[in-house]
């Protein structure tokens, strides 16, 4: 649990490398910026990922679609984050997406169209 730690800056891609057994990652309520690294898809055992209440931007990576165990994905309160519109379909999630700005959900192609 890395919530409320005043972390700031970009999430380094190396953070997710080699963490194939990681099940929970809570990075919410920090000041993380930039894009979510594509390497998040290497955390194949991840079931819960919370990145809410940061300053993330750009598109969430297609590699999130590789996380077939993921059942909670919290992204709300990242005002410049763009979510492919099929994000709710890529996993058998119960709370797959809590995202408050549906105007930032991308229309058109997403990872299920590829």
Secondary structure as UniProt FT lines:
FT   TURN            3..4
FT   STRAND          8..10
FT   HELIX           13..16
FT   TURN            17..18
FT   TURN            20..21
FT   STRAND          24..26
FT   STRAND          31..34
FT   HELIX           38..42
FT   TURN            44..45
FT   STRAND          48..50
FT   STRAND          55..59
FT   HELIX           62..66
FT   TURN            68..69
FT   STRAND          72..74
FT   STRAND          80..84
FT   HELIX           85..89
FT   STRAND          95..98
FT   HELIX           102..104
FT   STRAND          105..106
FT   HELIX           111..113
//
